[in-house]
């Protein structure tokens, strides 16, 4: 079982406390004083653990779990073993996450990897840089001329913050990140190894005579509450800025090209590639390894299935997938039709109907 040994040990909680926090109904009120000391999955939980169940795929694990308590919806409450205290709640996983956030609040936001509370002696900070009170700078970080960093922000080991960059308050810049030509808001989390603000991929093509580089003179603007996964690359704009909207969450190893505008509260899974000068609306969700061509518009609330290739605009609230991407209902019909053709062809040993 996973042991959260790298995080603070949370105090134990009673089932009554957990029920109050999650607004859950404890099926057996006499168990209100039962102690819970940690969280665990169904198959690894012990008598002092809280777990959750909301998917029939794991029904066997629920039947054999040794957990002390389980968050469960009314639909599945009857499946909870008698020795497990059932906490009935409308959305079990949401309730479980609420408890996890309370018990392990220190896991929500990275801190200094070295336990620093100030500026490490080996950090290099230009005398013209302005750091507000409470900024933490880990060893070997480099902060350039005229940089401004807000209170409560942590700069990780080996990170490089180039001249004139602005970083807001309560941010975290992970180890080995490089940031230039960027303005960053408050409460932004940038995980290790990100590259932000480098040249976009812009050239005029001359064939055998070589290629002429186009100056990239824009910026990267990252609004409040954004989270950027490890190894992600965000190019600065050429004529207009590259913009990441408020509350957007970006997974690891994502490439965002120059002049891209991403709206508010979007979700981008791992290894996505966004070509330059495309616009993504608010509340858009892109699955892992989605690739989107340049100069397109993805409407508000759209969703794109993992590993899809997008070459056309997607309307607001569209559900698209495939290669090349199209509305999912059309895509599924085509898949079924192709499978039927393949099946029928395989069943025809003489190849009837085939030219």
Phi and psi in degrees as GROMACS dihedral restraints (atoms count N, CA, C in turn):
[ dihedral_restraints ]
;  ai    aj    ak    al  type     phi  dphi    fc
    3     4     5     6     1   -60.8    20    10
    4     5     6     7     1   133.9    20    10
    6     7     8     9     1  -114.7    20    10
    7     8     9    10     1   119.4    20    10
    9    10    11    12     1   -77.5    20    10
   10    11    12    13     1    56.1    20    10
   12    13    14    15     1   -73.0    20    10
   13    14    15    16     1   -16.2    20    10
   15    16    17    18     1   -89.5    20    10
   16    17    18    19     1     2.6    20    10
   18    19    20    21     1  -124.6    20    10
   19    20    21    22     1   163.3    20    10
   21    22    23    24     1   -61.9    20    10
   22    23    24    25     1   140.0    20    10
   24    25    26    27     1   -75.2    20    10
   25    26    27    28     1   117.1    20    10
   27    28    29    30     1   -72.6    20    10
   28    29    30    31     1   154.8    20    10
   30    31    32    33     1   -69.9    20    10
   31    32    33    34     1   154.8    20    10
   33    34    35    36     1   -69.4    20    10
   34    35    36    37     1   154.0    20    10
   36    37    38    39     1  -128.8    20    10
   37    38    39    40     1   151.5    20    10
   39    40    41    42     1   -89.1    20    10
   40    41    42    43     1   160.3    20    10
   42    43    44    45     1   -62.7    20    10
   43    44    45    46     1   -32.0    20    10
   45    46    47    48     1   -63.7    20    10
   46    47    48    49     1   -41.3    20    10
   48    49    50    51     1   -62.8    20    10
   49    50    51    52     1   -44.5    20    10
   51    52    53    54     1   -64.9    20    10
   52    53    54    55     1   -41.3    20    10
   54    55    56    57     1   -62.2    20    10
   55    56    57    58     1   -40.6    20    10
   57    58    59    60     1   -65.8    20    10
   58    59    60    61     1   -41.6    20    10
   60    61    62    63     1   -68.2    20    10
   61    62    63    64     1   -38.3    20    10
   63    64    65    66     1   -95.8    20    10
   64    65    66    67     1    -3.4    20    10
   66    67    68    69     1    58.8    20    10
   67    68    69    70     1    37.0    20    10
   69    70    71    72     1   -92.9    20    10
   70    71    72    73     1   158.2    20    10
   72    73    74    75     1  -100.6    20    10
   73    74    75    76     1   118.6    20    10
   75    76    77    78     1   -79.7    20    10
   76    77    78    79     1   115.4    20    10
   78    79    80    81     1   -60.9    20    10
   79    80    81    82     1   -33.5    20    10
   81    82    83    84     1  -120.3    20    10
   82    83    84    85     1    99.1    20    10
   84    85    86    87     1   -61.6    20    10
   85    86    87    88     1   -23.4    20    10
   87    88    89    90     1   -67.7    20    10
   88    89    90    91     1   -12.7    20    10
   90    91    92    93     1   -93.4    20    10
   91    92    93    94     1    10.8    20    10
   93    94    95    96     1   -57.9    20    10
   94    95    96    97     1   -27.4    20    10
   96    97    98    99     1   -91.5    20    10
   97    98    99   100     1     1.1    20    10
   99   100   101   102     1   -61.3    20    10
  100   101   102   103     1   134.5    20    10
  102   103   104   105     1   -89.4    20    10
  103   104   105   106     1   139.2    20    10
  105   106   107   108     1  -120.9    20    10
  106   107   108   109     1   126.0    20    10
  108   109   110   111     1  -111.0    20    10
  109   110   111   112     1    -5.6    20    10
  111   112   113   114     1  -170.9    20    10
  112   113   114   115     1   179.5    20    10
  114   115   116   117     1  -118.6    20    10
  115   116   117   118     1   149.9    20    10
  117   118   119   120     1  -161.1    20    10
  118   119   120   121     1   163.5    20    10
  120   121   122   123     1   -74.0    20    10
  121   122   123   124     1   164.8    20    10
  123   124   125   126     1   -54.3    20    10
  124   125   126   127     1   -45.0    20    10
  126   127   128   129     1   -79.9    20    10
  127   128   129   130     1   -12.0    20    10
  129   130   131   132     1  -115.9    20    10
  130   131   132   133     1    -4.4    20    10
  132   133   134   135     1   -72.1    20    10
  133   134   135   136     1   146.5    20    10
  135   136   137   138     1  -113.7    20    10
  136   137   138   139     1  -175.2    20    10
  138   139   140   141     1   -62.4    20    10
  139   140   141   142     1   -17.6    20    10
  141   142   143   144     1  -103.4    20    10
  142   143   144   145     1    12.5    20    10
  144   145   146   147     1  -108.2    20    10
  145   146   147   148     1   150.4    20    10
  147   148   149   150     1  -102.1    20    10
  148   149   150   151     1   136.8    20    10
  150   151   152   153     1  -132.6    20    10
  151   152   153   154     1  -173.0    20    10
  153   154   155   156     1  -146.4    20    10
  154   155   156   157     1   160.2    20    10
  156   157   158   159     1  -143.0    20    10
  157   158   159   160     1   126.4    20    10
  159   160   161   162     1  -150.6    20    10
  160   161   162   163     1    19.3    20    10
  162   163   164   165     1  -146.2    20    10
  163   164   165   166     1   121.3    20    10
  165   166   167   168     1   -61.9    20    10
  166   167   168   169     1   -18.4    20    10
  168   169   170   171     1   -56.6    20    10
  169   170   171   172     1   -27.8    20    10
  171   172   173   174     1  -106.8    20    10
  172   173   174   175     1    25.5    20    10
  174   175   176   177     1   -61.5    20    10
  175   176   177   178     1   -38.6    20    10
  177   178   179   180     1   -63.6    20    10
  178   179   180   181     1   -38.2    20    10
  180   181   182   183     1   -67.3    20    10
  181   182   183   184     1   -36.8    20    10
  183   184   185   186     1   -63.7    20    10
  184   185   186   187     1   -42.8    20    10
  186   187   188   189     1   -62.5    20    10
  187   188   189   190     1   -30.7    20    10
  189   190   191   192     1  -106.0    20    10
  190   191   192   193     1     2.9    20    10
  192   193   194   195     1   -64.8    20    10
  193   194   195   196     1   148.3    20    10
  195   196   197   198     1  -107.1    20    10
  196   197   198   199     1    17.4    20    10
  198   199   200   201     1   -63.2    20    10
  199   200   201   202     1   154.5    20    10
  201   202   203   204     1   -78.0    20    10
  202   203   204   205     1   -30.3    20    10
  204   205   206   207     1  -154.5    20    10
  205   206   207   208     1   154.7    20    10
  207   208   209   210     1  -141.0    20    10
  208   209   210   211     1   127.7    20    10
  210   211   212   213     1   -79.2    20    10
  211   212   213   214     1   129.2    20    10
  213   214   215   216     1  -151.6    20    10
  214   215   216   217     1   149.9    20    10
  216   217   218   219     1   -79.7    20    10
  217   218   219   220     1   163.8    20    10
  219   220   221   222     1   -58.8    20    10
  220   221   222   223     1   -32.9    20    10
  222   223   224   225     1   -59.8    20    10
  223   224   225   226     1   -35.5    20    10
  225   226   227   228     1  -111.4    20    10
  226   227   228   229     1     6.4    20    10
  228   229   230   231     1   -57.9    20    10
  229   230   231   232     1   -37.5    20    10
  231   232   233   234     1   -66.4    20    10
  232   233   234   235     1   -14.4    20    10
  234   235   236   237     1   -86.2    20    10
  235   236   237   238     1   -10.5    20    10
  237   238   239   240     1   -71.3    20    10
  238   239   240   241     1   127.6    20    10
  240   241   242   243     1   -57.8    20    10
  241   242   243   244     1   154.2    20    10
  243   244   245   246     1   -62.3    20    10
  244   245   246   247     1   -30.9    20    10
  246   247   248   249     1   -81.0    20    10
  247   248   249   250     1    -4.1    20    10
  249   250   251   252     1  -106.1    20    10
  250   251   252   253     1   128.2    20    10
  252   253   254   255     1   -72.7    20    10
  253   254   255   256     1   126.6    20    10
  255   256   257   258     1   -94.8    20    10
  256   257   258   259     1   128.8    20    10
  258   259   260   261     1  -112.1    20    10
  259   260   261   262     1   104.1    20    10
  261   262   263   264     1   -82.1    20    10
  262   263   264   265     1   126.9    20    10
  264   265   266   267     1  -150.4    20    10
  265   266   267   268     1   153.0    20    10
  267   268   269   270     1   -65.8    20    10
  268   269   270   271     1   -43.0    20    10
  270   271   272   273     1  -124.3    20    10
  271   272   273   274     1    91.7    20    10
  273   274   275   276     1   -58.3    20    10
  274   275   276   277     1   -45.3    20    10
  276   277   278   279     1   -66.8    20    10
  277   278   279   280     1   -40.4    20    10
  279   280   281   282     1   -59.0    20    10
  280   281   282   283     1   -42.5    20    10
  282   283   284   285     1   -64.9    20    10
  283   284   285   286     1   -39.9    20    10
  285   286   287   288     1   -62.0    20    10
  286   287   288   289     1   -43.3    20    10
  288   289   290   291     1   -64.5    20    10
  289   290   291   292     1   -37.5    20    10
  291   292   293   294     1   -60.4    20    10
  292   293   294   295     1   -43.3    20    10
  294   295   296   297     1   -65.8    20    10
  295   296   297   298     1   -43.8    20    10
  297   298   299   300     1   -60.4    20    10
  298   299   300   301     1   -40.7    20    10
  300   301   302   303     1   -63.8    20    10
  301   302   303   304     1   -34.0    20    10
  303   304   305   306     1   -74.8    20    10
  304   305   306   307     1   -42.3    20    10
  306   307   308   309     1   -75.9    20    10
  307   308   309   310     1   -30.8    20    10
  309   310   311   312     1  -126.1    20    10
  310   311   312   313     1    52.0    20    10
  312   313   314   315     1   -62.3    20    10
  313   314   315   316     1   -26.7    20    10
  315   316   317   318     1   -71.8    20    10
  316   317   318   319     1   -11.7    20    10
  318   319   320   321     1   -90.2    20    10
  319   320   321   322     1    -5.1    20    10
  321   322   323   324     1   -80.7    20    10
  322   323   324   325     1   -28.5    20    10
  324   325   326   327     1  -137.6    20    10
  325   326   327   328     1   120.7    20    10
  327   328   329   330     1   -59.5    20    10
  328   329   330   331     1   147.7    20    10
  330   331   332   333     1  -120.3    20    10
  331   332   333   334     1  -174.3    20    10
  333   334   335   336     1   -56.8    20    10
  334   335   336   337     1   131.4    20    10
  336   337   338   339     1   -69.2    20    10
  337   338   339   340     1   -14.2    20    10
  339   340   341   342     1  -115.9    20    10
  340   341   342   343     1     9.0    20    10
  342   343   344   345     1    71.6    20    10
  343   344   345   346     1    20.2    20    10
  345   346   347   348     1   -67.5    20    10
  346   347   348   349     1   148.7    20    10
  348   349   350   351     1  -118.3    20    10
  349   350   351   352     1     4.0    20    10
  351   352   353   354     1  -152.2    20    10
  352   353   354   355     1  -139.3    20    10
  354   355   356   357     1  -103.5    20    10
  355   356   357   358     1   123.6    20    10
  357   358   359   360     1   -66.0    20    10
  358   359   360   361     1   143.1    20    10
  360   361   362   363     1   -57.9    20    10
  361   362   363   364     1   -29.7    20    10
  363   364   365   366     1   -86.9    20    10
  364   365   366   367     1    -3.9    20    10
  366   367   368   369     1   -69.8    20    10
  367   368   369   370     1   147.1    20    10
  369   370   371   372     1  -112.3    20    10
  370   371   372   373     1   117.6    20    10
  372   373   374   375     1  -127.4    20    10
  373   374   375   376     1   120.9    20    10
  375   376   377   378     1   -61.8    20    10
  376   377   378   379     1   140.3    20    10
  378   379   380   381     1   -62.7    20    10
  379   380   381   382     1   -18.5    20    10
  381   382   383   384     1   -88.0    20    10
  382   383   384   385     1    -7.0    20    10
  384   385   386   387     1   -71.2    20    10
  385   386   387   388     1   148.2    20    10
  387   388   389   390     1  -120.1    20    10
  388   389   390   391     1   115.0    20    10
  390   391   392   393     1  -113.2    20    10
  391   392   393   394     1   123.5    20    10
  393   394   395   396     1   -69.4    20    10
  394   395   396   397     1   167.1    20    10
  396   397   398   399     1   -59.6    20    10
  397   398   399   400     1   142.2    20    10
  399   400   401   402     1    88.6    20    10
  400   401   402   403     1     4.0    20    10
  402   403   404   405     1   -75.0    20    10
  403   404   405   406     1   136.7    20    10
  405   406   407   408     1  -111.1    20    10
  406   407   408   409     1   131.1    20    10
  408   409   410   411     1  -126.5    20    10
  409   410   411   412     1   117.6    20    10
  411   412   413   414     1   -80.8    20    10
  412   413   414   415     1   168.9    20    10
  414   415   416   417     1   -55.6    20    10
  415   416   417   418     1   143.3    20    10
  417   418   419   420     1    68.5    20    10
  418   419   420   421     1     8.5    20    10
  420   421   422   423     1   -71.4    20    10
  421   422   423   424     1   151.4    20    10
  423   424   425   426     1  -125.6    20    10
  424   425   426   427     1   125.6    20    10
  426   427   428   429     1  -122.7    20    10
  427   428   429   430     1   120.9    20    10
  429   430   431   432     1   -86.7    20    10
  430   431   432   433     1  -173.2    20    10
  432   433   434   435     1   -63.5    20    10
  433   434   435   436     1   139.7    20    10
  435   436   437   438     1    61.6    20    10
  436   437   438   439     1    18.9    20    10
  438   439   440   441     1   -71.7    20    10
  439   440   441   442     1   144.2    20    10
  441   442   443   444     1  -123.8    20    10
  442   443   444   445     1   129.5    20    10
  444   445   446   447     1  -131.9    20    10
  445   446   447   448     1   129.4    20    10
  447   448   449   450     1   -82.1    20    10
  448   449   450   451     1   162.5    20    10
  450   451   452   453     1   -57.3    20    10
  451   452   453   454     1   142.9    20    10
  453   454   455   456     1    82.3    20    10
  454   455   456   457     1     0.8    20    10
  456   457   458   459     1   -85.4    20    10
  457   458   459   460     1   144.5    20    10
  459   460   461   462     1  -114.5    20    10
  460   461   462   463     1   127.6    20    10
  462   463   464   465     1  -107.2    20    10
  463   464   465   466     1   119.2    20    10
  465   466   467   468     1   -75.8    20    10
  466   467   468   469     1   168.1    20    10
  468   469   470   471     1   -60.7    20    10
  469   470   471   472     1   133.4    20    10
  471   472   473   474     1    73.5    20    10
  472   473   474   475     1     4.3    20    10
  474   475   476   477     1   -70.7    20    10
  475   476   477   478     1   148.9    20    10
  477   478   479   480     1  -122.3    20    10
  478   479   480   481     1   120.5    20    10
  480   481   482   483     1  -112.7    20    10
  481   482   483   484     1   112.1    20    10
  483   484   485   486     1   -80.2    20    10
  484   485   486   487     1   172.7    20    10
  486   487   488   489     1   -53.8    20    10
  487   488   489   490     1   138.8    20    10
  489   490   491   492     1    71.3    20    10
  490   491   492   493     1     4.9    20    10
  492   493   494   495     1   -67.6    20    10
  493   494   495   496     1   143.4    20    10
  495   496   497   498     1  -117.3    20    10
  496   497   498   499     1   127.5    20    10
  498   499   500   501     1  -126.9    20    10
  499   500   501   502     1   130.3    20    10
  501   502   503   504     1   -76.4    20    10
  502   503   504   505     1  -161.3    20    10
  504   505   506   507     1   -90.0    20    10
  505   506   507   508     1   150.7    20    10
  507   508   509   510     1    56.6    20    10
  508   509   510   511     1    39.8    20    10
  510   511   512   513     1  -100.1    20    10
  511   512   513   514     1   168.3    20    10
  513   514   515   516     1  -137.2    20    10
  514   515   516   517     1   123.5    20    10
  516   517   518   519     1  -109.1    20    10
  517   518   519   520     1   114.7    20    10
  519   520   521   522     1   -69.9    20    10
  520   521   522   523     1   168.0    20    10
  522   523   524   525     1   -57.8    20    10
  523   524   525   526     1   141.2    20    10
  525   526   527   528     1    66.4    20    10
  526   527   528   529     1    15.2    20    10
  528   529   530   531     1   -74.1    20    10
  529   530   531   532     1   150.4    20    10
  531   532   533   534     1  -126.1    20    10
  532   533   534   535     1   127.8    20    10
  534   535   536   537     1  -132.3    20    10
  535   536   537   538     1   126.8    20    10
  537   538   539   540     1  -145.0    20    10
  538   539   540   541     1   159.7    20    10
  540   541   542   543     1    50.4    20    10
  541   542   543   544     1    42.0    20    10
  543   544   545   546     1  -134.3    20    10
  544   545   546   547     1   145.3    20    10
  546   547   548   549     1  -119.8    20    10
  547   548   549   550     1   121.0    20    10
  549   550   551   552     1  -121.5    20    10
  550   551   552   553     1   133.4    20    10
  552   553   554   555     1   -78.5    20    10
  553   554   555   556     1  -156.9    20    10
  555   556   557   558     1   -92.1    20    10
  556   557   558   559     1   156.3    20    10
  558   559   560   561     1    56.4    20    10
  559   560   561   562     1    40.3    20    10
  561   562   563   564     1  -101.2    20    10
  562   563   564   565     1   130.8    20    10
  564   565   566   567     1  -110.8    20    10
  565   566   567   568     1   120.3    20    10
  567   568   569   570     1  -118.9    20    10
  568   569   570   571     1   111.4    20    10
  570   571   572   573     1   -78.4    20    10
  571   572   573   574     1   168.0    20    10
  573   574   575   576     1   -57.6    20    10
  574   575   576   577     1   148.1    20    10
  576   577   578   579     1    78.5    20    10
  577   578   579   580     1    15.3    20    10
  579   580   581   582     1   -82.1    20    10
  580   581   582   583     1   148.4    20    10
  582   583   584   585     1  -121.2    20    10
  583   584   585   586     1   119.2    20    10
  585   586   587   588     1  -128.6    20    10
  586   587   588   589     1   125.4    20    10
  588   589   590   591     1    97.5    20    10
  589   590   591   592     1     8.6    20    10
  591   592   593   594     1   -76.9    20    10
  592   593   594   595     1   174.4    20    10
  594   595   596   597     1   -53.0    20    10
  595   596   597   598     1   141.1    20    10
  597   598   599   600     1   -78.5    20    10
  598   599   600   601     1   167.7    20    10
  600   601   602   603     1   -89.3    20    10
  601   602   603   604     1    86.4    20    10
  603   604   605   606     1  -128.9    20    10
  604   605   606   607     1   118.0    20    10
  606   607   608   609     1  -144.3    20    10
  607   608   609   610     1   148.7    20    10
  609   610   611   612     1   -94.7    20    10
  610   611   612   613     1   128.2    20    10
  612   613   614   615     1   -89.8    20    10
  613   614   615   616     1   127.4    20    10
  615   616   617   618     1  -116.8    20    10
  616   617   618   619     1    13.0    20    10
  618   619   620   621     1    64.1    20    10
  619   620   621   622     1  -129.9    20    10
  621   622   623   624     1   -65.5    20    10
  622   623   624   625     1   -21.2    20    10
  624   625   626   627     1   -79.8    20    10
  625   626   627   628     1     0.5    20    10
  627   628   629   630     1    99.1    20    10
  628   629   630   631     1  -176.2    20    10
  630   631   632   633     1  -129.0    20    10
  631   632   633   634     1   138.9    20    10
  633   634   635   636     1  -100.6    20    10
  634   635   636   637     1   122.6    20    10
  636   637   638   639     1   -73.0    20    10
  637   638   639   640     1   135.7    20    10
  639   640   641   642     1   -92.6    20    10
  640   641   642   643     1   127.4    20    10
  642   643   644   645     1   -57.3    20    10
  643   644   645   646     1   135.4    20    10
  645   646   647   648     1  -107.5    20    10
  646   647   648   649     1    95.0    20    10
  648   649   650   651     1  -107.9    20    10
  649   650   651   652     1     8.5    20    10
  651   652   653   654     1   -85.8    20    10
  652   653   654   655     1  -170.1    20    10
  654   655   656   657     1  -125.9    20    10
  655   656   657   658     1   176.0    20    10
  657   658   659   660     1  -112.4    20    10
  658   659   660   661     1   125.4    20    10
  660   661   662   663     1  -112.8    20    10
  661   662   663   664     1   118.4    20    10
  663   664   665   666     1  -116.3    20    10
  664   665   666   667     1   116.8    20    10
  666   667   668   669     1   -83.5    20    10
  667   668   669   670     1   177.5    20    10
  669   670   671   672     1   -61.1    20    10
  670   671   672   673     1   146.6    20    10
  672   673   674   675     1    73.6    20    10
  673   674   675   676     1    14.7    20    10
  675   676   677   678     1   -81.5    20    10
  676   677   678   679     1   144.9    20    10
  678   679   680   681     1  -124.2    20    10
  679   680   681   682     1   133.0    20    10
  681   682   683   684     1  -124.6    20    10
  682   683   684   685     1   122.2    20    10
  684   685   686   687     1   -73.9    20    10
  685   686   687   688     1   163.9    20    10
  687   688   689   690     1   -59.3    20    10
  688   689   690   691     1   140.3    20    10
  690   691   692   693     1    74.8    20    10
  691   692   693   694     1    10.3    20    10
  693   694   695   696     1   -79.2    20    10
  694   695   696   697     1   147.1    20    10
  696   697   698   699     1  -121.7    20    10
  697   698   699   700     1   129.4    20    10
  699   700   701   702     1  -127.1    20    10
  700   701   702   703     1   110.8    20    10
  702   703   704   705     1   -75.9    20    10
  703   704   705   706     1   143.9    20    10
  705   706   707   708     1   -72.7    20    10
  706   707   708   709     1   161.9    20    10
  708   709   710   711     1   -74.4    20    10
  709   710   711   712     1   166.4    20    10
  711   712   713   714     1   -97.4    20    10
  712   713   714   715     1   -73.1    20    10
  714   715   716   717     1   -94.9    20    10
  715   716   717   718     1   -28.5    20    10
  717   718   719   720     1  -123.0    20    10
  718   719   720   721     1   168.3    20    10
  720   721   722   723     1   -78.7    20    10
  721   722   723   724     1   152.7    20    10
  723   724   725   726     1   -85.6    20    10
  724   725   726   727     1   129.2    20    10
  726   727   728   729     1  -127.4    20    10
  727   728   729   730     1   131.2    20    10
  729   730   731   732     1  -113.9    20    10
  730   731   732   733     1   116.9    20    10
  732   733   734   735     1   -75.4    20    10
  733   734   735   736     1   161.3    20    10
  735   736   737   738     1   -52.3    20    10
  736   737   738   739     1   133.0    20    10
  738   739   740   741     1    75.6    20    10
  739   740   741   742     1     3.0    20    10
  741   742   743   744     1   -72.9    20    10
  742   743   744   745     1   141.2    20    10
  744   745   746   747     1  -118.5    20    10
  745   746   747   748     1   120.8    20    10
  747   748   749   750     1  -115.6    20    10
  748   749   750   751     1   131.2    20    10
  750   751   752   753     1   -81.3    20    10
  751   752   753   754     1  -173.2    20    10
  753   754   755   756     1   -70.9    20    10
  754   755   756   757     1   150.1    20    10
  756   757   758   759     1    57.3    20    10
  757   758   759   760     1    45.6    20    10
  759   760   761   762     1  -100.7    20    10
  760   761   762   763     1   138.9    20    10
  762   763   764   765     1  -108.1    20    10
  763   764   765   766     1   121.6    20    10
  765   766   767   768     1  -117.7    20    10
  766   767   768   769     1   115.0    20    10
  768   769   770   771     1   -76.6    20    10
  769   770   771   772     1   174.7    20    10
  771   772   773   774     1   -67.2    20    10
  772   773   774   775     1   147.2    20    10
  774   775   776   777     1    69.3    20    10
  775   776   777   778     1     8.4    20    10
  777   778   779   780     1   -72.1    20    10
  778   779   780   781     1   138.4    20    10
  780   781   782   783     1  -116.9    20    10
  781   782   783   784     1   120.6    20    10
  783   784   785   786     1  -112.4    20    10
  784   785   786   787     1   130.9    20    10
  786   787   788   789     1   -74.3    20    10
  787   788   789   790     1  -164.7    20    10
  789   790   791   792     1   -85.4    20    10
  790   791   792   793     1   144.2    20    10
  792   793   794   795     1    57.2    20    10
  793   794   795   796     1    39.6    20    10
  795   796   797   798     1   -87.4    20    10
  796   797   798   799     1   159.0    20    10
  798   799   800   801     1  -124.0    20    10
  799   800   801   802     1   119.7    20    10
  801   802   803   804     1  -121.2    20    10
  802   803   804   805     1   114.9    20    10
  804   805   806   807     1   -79.5    20    10
  805   806   807   808     1  -179.9    20    10
  807   808   809   810     1   -66.2    20    10
  808   809   810   811     1   149.6    20    10
  810   811   812   813     1    62.8    20    10
  811   812   813   814     1    29.8    20    10
  813   814   815   816     1   -76.7    20    10
  814   815   816   817     1   145.1    20    10
  816   817   818   819     1  -122.0    20    10
  817   818   819   820     1   117.8    20    10
  819   820   821   822     1  -111.8    20    10
  820   821   822   823     1   114.3    20    10
  822   823   824   825     1   -72.7    20    10
  823   824   825   826     1   167.1    20    10
  825   826   827   828     1   -66.8    20    10
  826   827   828   829     1   155.6    20    10
  828   829   830   831     1    60.7    20    10
  829   830   831   832     1    30.6    20    10
  831   832   833   834     1  -103.3    20    10
  832   833   834   835     1   158.5    20    10
  834   835   836   837     1  -121.7    20    10
  835   836   837   838     1   127.4    20    10
  837   838   839   840     1  -116.1    20    10
  838   839   840   841     1   129.4    20    10
  840   841   842   843     1   -75.2    20    10
  841   842   843   844     1  -166.3    20    10
  843   844   845   846     1   -80.6    20    10
  844   845   846   847     1   151.1    20    10
  846   847   848   849     1    56.9    20    10
  847   848   849   850     1    35.8    20    10
  849   850   851   852     1   -90.3    20    10
  850   851   852   853     1   141.1    20    10
  852   853   854   855     1  -120.4    20    10
  853   854   855   856     1   124.1    20    10
  855   856   857   858     1  -117.9    20    10
  856   857   858   859     1   126.5    20    10
  858   859   860   861     1   -74.7    20    10
  859   860   861   862     1   170.8    20    10
  861   862   863   864     1   -59.9    20    10
  862   863   864   865     1   141.2    20    10
  864   865   866   867     1    64.7    20    10
  865   866   867   868     1    20.0    20    10
  867   868   869   870     1   -69.0    20    10
  868   869   870   871     1   138.8    20    10
  870   871   872   873     1  -119.6    20    10
  871   872   873   874     1   132.5    20    10
  873   874   875   876     1  -125.3    20    10
  874   875   876   877     1   129.2    20    10
  876   877   878   879     1   -69.6    20    10
  877   878   879   880     1   165.7    20    10
  879   880   881   882     1   -76.1    20    10
  880   881   882   883     1   160.9    20    10
  882   883   884   885     1    62.1    20    10
  883   884   885   886     1    25.6    20    10
  885   886   887   888     1  -100.3    20    10
  886   887   888   889     1   167.0    20    10
  888   889   890   891     1  -125.8    20    10
  889   890   891   892     1   123.9    20    10
  891   892   893   894     1  -107.5    20    10
  892   893   894   895     1   116.4    20    10
  894   895   896   897     1   -71.8    20    10
  895   896   897   898     1   163.0    20    10
  897   898   899   900     1   -52.8    20    10
  898   899   900   901     1   137.0    20    10
  900   901   902   903     1    74.7    20    10
  901   902   903   904     1     5.2    20    10
  903   904   905   906     1   -69.5    20    10
  904   905   906   907     1   154.1    20    10
  906   907   908   909     1  -132.4    20    10
  907   908   909   910     1   137.1    20    10
  909   910   911   912     1  -125.9    20    10
  910   911   912   913     1   128.2    20    10
  912   913   914   915     1   -67.0    20    10
  913   914   915   916     1   148.3    20    10
  915   916   917   918     1   -52.8    20    10
  916   917   918   919     1   144.3    20    10
  918   919   920   921     1    66.3    20    10
  919   920   921   922     1    22.6    20    10
  921   922   923   924     1   -87.9    20    10
  922   923   924   925     1   151.0    20    10
  924   925   926   927     1  -112.2    20    10
  925   926   927   928     1   119.7    20    10
  927   928   929   930     1  -105.9    20    10
  928   929   930   931     1   122.6    20    10
  930   931   932   933     1  -121.6    20    10
  931   932   933   934     1    -1.0    20    10
  933   934   935   936     1  -129.5    20    10
  934   935   936   937     1   156.8    20    10
  936   937   938   939     1   -58.7    20    10
  937   938   939   940     1   147.7    20    10
  939   940   941   942     1  -117.2    20    10
  940   941   942   943     1   128.5    20    10
  942   943   944   945     1   -71.6    20    10
  943   944   945   946     1   166.2    20    10
  945   946   947   948     1   -56.0    20    10
  946   947   948   949     1   136.7    20    10
  948   949   950   951     1    64.2    20    10
  949   950   951   952     1    15.4    20    10
  951   952   953   954     1   -69.1    20    10
  952   953   954   955     1   146.7    20    10
  954   955   956   957     1  -116.7    20    10
  955   956   957   958     1   105.1    20    10
  957   958   959   960     1  -122.1    20    10
  958   959   960   961     1   157.2    20    10
  960   961   962   963     1  -169.8    20    10
  961   962   963   964     1   167.9    20    10
  963   964   965   966     1   103.5    20    10
  964   965   966   967     1  -178.8    20    10
  966   967   968   969     1  -137.4    20    10
  967   968   969   970     1   106.1    20    10
  969   970   971   972     1   -80.2    20    10
  970   971   972   973     1   154.2    20    10
  972   973   974   975     1   -64.8    20    10
  973   974   975   976     1   145.9    20    10
  975   976   977   978     1  -153.2    20    10
  976   977   978   979     1   171.8    20    10
  978   979   980   981     1   -52.6    20    10
  979   980   981   982     1   136.3    20    10
  981   982   983   984     1   -61.3    20    10
  982   983   984   985     1   -35.3    20    10
  984   985   986   987     1   -62.1    20    10
  985   986   987   988     1   -42.6    20    10
  987   988   989   990     1   -65.3    20    10
  988   989   990   991     1   -43.1    20    10
  990   991   992   993     1   -59.5    20    10
  991   992   993   994     1   -46.3    20    10
  993   994   995   996     1   -63.8    20    10
  994   995   996   997     1   -39.9    20    10
  996   997   998   999     1   -61.9    20    10
  997   998   999  1000     1   -40.4    20    10
  999  1000  1001  1002     1   -66.6    20    10
 1000  1001  1002  1003     1   -39.3    20    10
 1002  1003  1004  1005     1   -61.9    20    10
 1003  1004  1005  1006     1   -45.5    20    10
 1005  1006  1007  1008     1   -61.6    20    10
 1006  1007  1008  1009     1   -42.0    20    10
 1008  1009  1010  1011     1   -63.2    20    10
 1009  1010  1011  1012     1   -43.3    20    10
 1011  1012  1013  1014     1   -64.9    20    10
 1012  1013  1014  1015     1   -42.8    20    10
 1014  1015  1016  1017     1   -62.9    20    10
 1015  1016  1017  1018     1   -38.4    20    10
 1017  1018  1019  1020     1   -64.7    20    10
 1018  1019  1020  1021     1   -42.8    20    10
 1020  1021  1022  1023     1   -61.2    20    10
 1021  1022  1023  1024     1   -44.2    20    10
 1023  1024  1025  1026     1   -64.4    20    10
 1024  1025  1026  1027     1   -41.2    20    10
 1026  1027  1028  1029     1   -66.5    20    10
 1027  1028  1029  1030     1   -46.4    20    10
 1029  1030  1031  1032     1   -65.3    20    10
 1030  1031  1032  1033     1   -38.4    20    10
 1032  1033  1034  1035     1   -64.3    20    10
 1033  1034  1035  1036     1   -40.3    20    10
 1035  1036  1037  1038     1   -67.1    20    10
 1036  1037  1038  1039     1   -27.9    20    10
 1038  1039  1040  1041     1   -83.2    20    10
 1039  1040  1041  1042     1    -3.1    20    10
 1041  1042  1043  1044     1  -108.7    20    10
 1042  1043  1044  1045     1    88.6    20    10
 1044  1045  1046  1047     1   -62.4    20    10
 1045  1046  1047  1048     1   -23.2    20    10
 1047  1048  1049  1050     1   -92.7    20    10
 1048  1049  1050  1051     1     0.5    20    10
 1050  1051  1052  1053     1    65.7    20    10
 1051  1052  1053  1054     1    34.1    20    10
 1053  1054  1055  1056     1   -60.9    20    10
 1054  1055  1056  1057     1   141.2    20    10
 1056  1057  1058  1059     1    82.4    20    10
 1057  1058  1059  1060     1     0.8    20    10
 1059  1060  1061  1062     1  -103.0    20    10
 1060  1061  1062  1063     1   131.2    20    10
